[in-house]
Structures are given as C-alpha cells and as structure tokens.
C-alpha cells in the first residue's frame, strides 16, 4: 500500500555484562579458579507505517466508494482511522553462570582438569498487541517467555604415552531442569610422525539441549508455498501455524574425525580431515507438504501431525517443533595456507559426501523450504600489506550448483562465485579505519522454485547485492 509510505525499521538494544573471578596456585603448581558472570540483553524494535488489517477492513466496509475510486489516499486520513500504526516489539534474554575449576600436571606429565558449573537462562519476546490479536497484515504471533537451569560437572585428562603419541579423554554430566540428565564424552589421539607430519583423530558423543525459544516460543504464522491435494485452497500460499514444544528432548550426536597436518615448507602447510556426524532426536519441524500428501492418501498419523481435519480442512494447519528423527552427514575438509612476510593466501574446500535426514538423501539438492546442501564449497582469501599501515583483503566464495524439484518440475541452480574486497588503514597505534565492498560484481541469487523468501534461499545465496561498508575503531 504505497499511500502509507515505506516501512521504516529501527531497533534499540541494551546489553549488560558483569563478570568477576578469582584464581590461584597450590604448592603442587595446580591451579584453581572460580568465576561468576551475569549478562542481559534487551531490545525494542519499531516498524513505522505498519498496516492494521482489521481497521482497514472496517474502513473499506463503511466507505467502499472512496477505497475503490482509484484516487490516492491522504496519509493523515489513514493515520486518523488507525489504518497506519507504529508496530512495537520487544524481547531479550538473561544468563547467570557460576563456575569453579581445578587443573594441573602430574610429575609424569599427565594433565588433568575437574570442574563444576551452574547456569540459568531465560528469554522473552513480546510482539505488538495488534500482531498478537492477528489484526496486522503479518501472520498472527504470540509471546514467548520461559527459562531453564542446568548444573554440570566435568573431567579431562591428557596422557603422553610416548614423545610422539598423546591420548586425551573428556567426560561431562549435565542435569537440566527441562529434561533431566545427560552424559557426554570425547576420546582423542594425536601422533607426531615427524617434525612436519601429524595425524589426529577424535570420537565423541554429544547433545544439544533445546533452547528457550524452541521450548516456550509463542505460536507464529507463516504463509508457505504449499499444494493442497484436496483442492480446497486456491492460493498457493497457505498459512501454517509454527508452534514450540515444552516436552522436547535434546538432540544426541555421535561424531568421528580423522585428519592429518603436513608442513611442506616453513611457509606452506596443508590439512585434510574426514568427518562424520550421526544425529538422533533431531529438533526440527515435519515436512508439511509431505504430511499433506500422506494425509490425503489416508495416513491418519500424518493428518494428526499437522492438524488436518476431515475433508482436508487446512484452516488450522500447524507445524510443531519435534524430535523428528535422524540426520547423517559426512564430508572432507581440505585447507592450504601459504604465508609470506608481505601476504598470506588461504584456500578452504569442503566436499559433502552425504547429508541424509530420515533416510532421505539431500546431498547436492536444494529446496525452498528445507534449504540447500551443495556437495562442493570453497573459500579463497588473499591478504597483504600494501604499506606498513594499509592492509588489503580479497576473498571469494564458490558454491556448486544444486538440483531441485518443485511439484514434479525439475530445476537446477548454477555454480556461483561471490567476490569481496576490503582494506584497513591504521592512522596511528590507536585509530584504524576499515572499509570495503561485499558482493563486488553484484551477483544475483539463484532462483529456487518454491522459495518462500524472495524466491531463493537466503541462508545460501546473497540477497542484498553489492553493498559497501566503512567503520572506524579507536583503542584507548
């Protein structure tokens, strides 16, 4: 609605952090430490010229001749009738941590560490009242408010078996107020073959606890591109109510890495690492389109999963966060680095061998709702000193093209490269000026059929385009 003027966004953020700690040494050279940290972040954001859909509908009903006359509206009229309003949202989070540790090295060069930590986290987000009532042009959204606490103990040990071979072991127990206790561990080894070649490996079990927003997030609507197999919904954008779940369990993972480090010369080195992760109880949302199709074909569990009523009524369609299943991913990282007195070159490449979720292989594919999993990505960075005070940097990112499917229509994205340049000039020892250009050649994002966000996947492709930045810093 151009008569209302552009939406103007602003945000005010207040961040507080206080920390205090003590440490000391015992007669056996072991070290002890204790610390307490408190942090809080509060933000208020405002959106001017937001549209009150409820008031606009009322105005249209009572004055259709004016609304459909084709004449421009006086903005003051829109304001006086409450059609234009300032949307006000606020949110924040808070954390308190108390930790204590004890570490040292024995006469046999065995390193060890023990520790305890207690942490309390809370968060909230309060959308504008109009949004909560579902009367804005955006989908309805409710408030978020919740907290949890966790107590942890851990132990670590590092054992030099020989001058070349070292073993490391770590274990940790976390007790959460939300889901109970969990034990994690890590075993690692490094073998220094000679002065220029080292082999390393790590096996570990871990977990990720659900966040405050995942546990207590307020319901929020999203208009997703979906196909209604019953044919009741003619608009391809169908409202889906995104919900959280207080009963979420932690994601659990098992990982393994094996790699090598080779120093070819004093200036040239390379690393290569194989990695594999197996995640169970992954926290995610169900594939709504997949559940729609299954429900249409008579699978009652799918109807229940996304809240579809008899006859394909999608008016209360929902997608709840849940411990959906499993993810398996593996790949190879390769790095080459060359350093000189005047410049440094770094090249990183990741080859994705596999990305599988719930027995479906997504390697090399892209989807507007799920995301993209390119099987080949590279980053190149070249930095150097133009003068003693001027540093310049060039970087490039390569993403291999991916294949996709949208309701039976096959499509593919092309290979893409983003170029960036920047520079930093030190006026003196305290004052520096930085600037540069991101996406130098204004490369447009690849089109992804069914992409809910600007017809692409912003987490992979740059949707801003060429942009310049400048900043300054001063050290006191």
N, C-alpha and C positions, 0 to 999 in steps of 0.2 A: 504494500500500500504506500505509494510514493508520496501521497498527500501528508502522511505522518512524518516524513523525513527519515533520514538514515538512523539505524540503531547505533547508539553511542555507548560503548562499553568502558567501564572504569572499575578499578579494584584497589582497595586499601588493605594492606597486610601488616600486622604487628607480630613480630617474632621475639620471644624472650627465651633466654637460656642462661642457666646458672649452674656452675659445677665447682665442687670442692673435693680435694683428695689429699691423702697422706701416704707416704711410703717410707720404708726404712730397711736396714740391713741387719741381719743377725750375725753372731760370731762365726757361723759356718758359711758366711757370704750369701746365704739365702735371702731373698727379698720378699717383703710383704707390702701389700698396698690395700687401701680402702678408699672408695670414692662414692659420691652421691651427685646425681645430675638431675636437674629439672628443666623441662622445655615445654613451651606452649606456643602455638601458632593460631592466630585469629585473623580471619579475612572477611571483608564485606565487599561485595561486588554489586554494581548498579548497571542497569540497561535502560537508557533513556529511549523514549519513543516506542516502547513496547505496546502491543495491541491487546486490549481487553475484549476477547471474543464475545463474552456474554453481553457486555454493554453495546457492542457493535450490532449484535443480532437484534437486540431490543430496539436500537435506533432505526435499523433497516425496516423492522416490522411496522413502526409507527410513522415512518417518513420515506416510503419507497420512492416517491416521485423525485425527491432530492437525490437519493442514492443512485438511482438509475438514469439521472438526467444527462450524465456524461460530463458534467461540469466539475472542475476541481473543487475540493473542499478547503475552506479556511481552517488552518490548523487550530486556531483558537476555539472553533466550534467542536472539533474533535476532543480537545482538552476539556472543555466545559461539560461535555457529555460523558466524560470518563472513558472514552474510547482509547485515548492515549494515556499511558501512565508510566511512571518510573518503576521498573522491576527491581526489588531489593532482596538480595540473598545473602546469607551469612553462614559461616562454618568455621571449624577449627579442630585442633587435636591437642592432646596433652600427654606428656610422658614423664614418669619419675622412675629412676633407676638407682638402686643401691647395690654396690658390688664390692667383693673382697677377694684377694688372691694371695697365693704363696708359691714361689718358684725358686729354683736353684739348680746347681750342677754338682753331682757327687764327685768323689775322688777318681772314679772310673769314667768320668766324662759323660755320665748319663744325665741328661737334662729332664727336669720334671716340672709340672705346674698343677696346682689344685686351686679351685675357686668356687665361689658362690655368687649368685645374682638374683635379685628380686626386682620385678618390673611391673608397673601398672600403666596401662594405656587406655585412653578414652578419645572419642571423636564425636562430632555432631555436624549436621548440615541442615539448615532451615531454609527451604525455598520460599519465595514470595507467597503471600497468602493467596493471591489470585491464582498462582500456579498450583498450589495445594488444593484449591477448590475445583481445578480443572476448567477454569474460565479464561485462560490465556490461549494464544494461538499455538503454544507449545503443548506437548502432551502432559497430562497430569503427573505430578510428582509429590511424594510425601516426605516428611522429615526423617532424618537419620540421627540416632542417638544411642550410644552403647559404650561398654567398657569391658575390659578383662584384665586379669593379672596372671603372672607366671613366676614361679620360683625354679631356679636352675642350679645344678651342681655339675662340675666337670673335672676331668683329669687328663693330663697329657704326659707323654714320655717319649724321649728321643734317645735311641741306643746306637752308638757307633760300634758295629760288630767288628769291622776292620777299619783301616785308614781309608779304604775306598767305599765301603758299604755301610749305610746307615738305615735303620728301621725307625719308623715313627708310628705311634698309636695314640688315638684320642677317643674318649667316650664322654657322653653328656646325657644328663637326665633333666627333662623339663616337665614341670607339673602346671598345667593350665587350668584356670577356673572354668573354662568353657567346655573342654572335652576330656580332661584327665591327663595322665602321664604318658611320656614317650621317651624311649632310649635311642640315641643315635651314636654312631661310631665311625671312625676313619682309620685305615691302615695304609701306610705309605712306605716306599723304599726308594733310595737313590744310590746309584752305583757310578762312581767316578772312574771310568775306564782308564783315562789318562788326563793330562792337563787340558786337552781340548775337546774331550768327548765324554758326555754324561748321559746315563739312561735313568728314567724316573717312572714311577707308577703309583697310582693311588686307587684304592677301592673304598667305597663309603656307603653308609646308609644315612639318609636324612629325611627331613619332613618340613613342610611349610604350613604353619598354622593359619587358619582363615583370619582375615583382617576384620576390623570393626565394621567397615562398610559391607563386607561380604556377609557378616553375621547379622547386622542390625540395619542395613541400608533401607531407606524408605522406598516404597514402590515407585517406579518411574516408567512412563510410557515411551515407546519408540515406534515410529511408523516405518516398518521394514517392508522391503520388496518381497512379496510372497505370492504364490499362486494358490488360489482357493479351488481345490479339486471338486467341491460341490457346486461351484459357480455362483454362490450367493453374494460374494464380494466382487464388485466390478472394478473398484480402484485397486491397482497393483500394490499400493502402499497400505498395509493393514496394521492397525495398532496392536502392539504386543506389550503386555504389562510385565516389566522386568522386576523380579522380586528377589529378596535375600532369604537366608535360612539360618535361624539360630542354632540348628542342630547339625550344622556342617562339621565334618571330621577333617583332620589335617590331611594334606597330600603327603604321600610317602614315596620315597625315591631310593633307588639303588644306582650307583654310578661306578664307572671304571674308566681310568685314563692310563695310557701308556705312551711315553714320548721320549724324545732324545734331543739333546742340545749339542751342537757342533760349532766350535770356533775355528773357522777356516784360516783366518789370519787375525792379527791384532785388531783390525778394523771391521772384519766381515764375520758375521755369525748367522746361524740358521737354527730354527727349532721346528720340529714336527711332532704333532700329538694326535693320537686317536682317542676319541671319547665316545662314551655310550651312556645314556640315561634311560632308566625304566621307571616311569611314574605310575603309581596306582592311586585310586581315590582322587583323581584329578578334579579340582574345583572348576566347574565350567557350567555353561547352560546347554540344554539339549538343542539339537538342530531342529528348529521349529518346522521348517519345510519338510524335513524327513518325517517328523511326527505327524504332520498334517496328512501326508500321503499314506502313512501306515494306518492312521485312524480311519481314513476313507476306505481302506481295504479291509476294515473290520478288526483291527488290533485295538482292543479296548484299553490296554495299558498305555498306548500312545495317546488316546483321547484324554485319559486322566492326566497324563504327564504335562499337557499344555492346556488343560481345562477347556476342552471342546465338548459342547453339549450335543444331545441327539439332533440329527438332521444337519450337522455341520454349522451350528451357531458359533461364530467366531467373535461375538461381542465381548467376551471375557477371556480372550486368548492371553495366555501368560507363559513366561519362561523363567522358571525358578533356578537360582544357583543350586547346584547339587554336586555330590561326589559322583561324577558321571561315569568314570571308568578308568581307562589306562592310556598312557602315551609312551611310545618308544621312539627314541631318536638317537642317531649316531652320526659321526662325521669325522673329518680330518681337518685340523688347523695347521697351516704352514706359514712360517714367518721368516723373512730375510731382512737383515739390518746391516747397513754399512755406515760407518761413522768416519768423518774426516774433521780436521781442525776447523774448516770453514762451513761444512754442511753435513747433513745426515739424511739418509734415504731408508725408509721402512716400507716393506711390502707385506701385507697380510692377506691370506686367502683361506676361505672356509669352503670345504666340499661337503655337502649334506648327503650322506649315504642313505639315510632313512628318516622319515617322520611319519609315524603311524599312530592313529588315535582310534581306539575301539575297533581294532582290526581293519581299519580303512587307511590305505596308504595315500598320503597327501604330498609326497616328495615331488618337487617340480611343478606343483599346481598352485592356482590362485583362485580365491572365491571372495565375492564382495562382502559376505557376512563373516566368514571364518578367518580370512587372511591369506597370506601367501607364503610359500615355502620354496624359495629358489634353491636349486641344488648347487649353485656356484656364486659366491660373492667375493669381491676383492677390494682392498683399500690400499692406495698408494699415498705416501706422504714424503714430501721433499722440503726440508727446511735448511736455511743457511743464513750467514751473516753477510749482508750487503756492505755494511760498515760496522765499526765497533759497537755502534749504538742502534743500528737498524737490523731487525730480523725479519725475514720474509718466509712465507709458508705457502706451498701449493699442495692441495690434496685432491684426490679423485676417488670416487666410489663406483664400482661396477656391479650391476645386478643382472644376472642372466634371465632371459625371458621365461615365462611360465605358461602352462596350458590351463584352460578353464572350461567350464560348461555351465550354461545358464538355461535351464528348462529345455534341455536337449540341443541347444545351439552351442557348437564348439567355437572357442575363440582362443587367441594366444596373445601374450604381451611380448614386446620386443626387448632385446638387450638394451640396457640403458646405462649411461655414464653421467655422473654429476661432477662438475669441476668447481673448486673453491680456491680463492686466494685471500691471503691476509698478511698483515705486517704489524710489527710492534716497534715503536721508536722510544728509546729511553732518553728523555730530555736531561735527566740527571739521575743520581742514585735513588731518589725517592719518587720521581714523577715519570710516568710512562703513558703513551698514547697508543691505542690499538684500533685497527680498522680493517675492513675487508669486504669481499663480495662473495656471498653464497649462491650456488647455482649460477655460475658466471655466464653461461650461454642460455639461460632462461629455458632450460629443458622442461617440457611439459610432462605431467604424469601420464602414465599409461592408462588407457581406458579399460575398465573392468566391468563387464556386463553384470548388472545386479548390484553394483557398488552402492551402498546406502549413503556414503559420504562423498559427495561431489563426483560420483561415477568412477571412483577409484578406491585404492586402499592407502590412506594417508600414513599408516604406520610403516609403509614400504616406500612409497613414492612422495616426492616433494610437491605439495600443492600450493606453496606460497609463490614459487617462481624466484627469479633473480631478486635478491634483496641485499642492501648494503647496511653495514653497521659501523659504528665508531664508539669508542669508550675511552675513558681515562682512569687511571688509578694513581693514588698517592700513598706512600708508606711513611707513617710518622715514626 
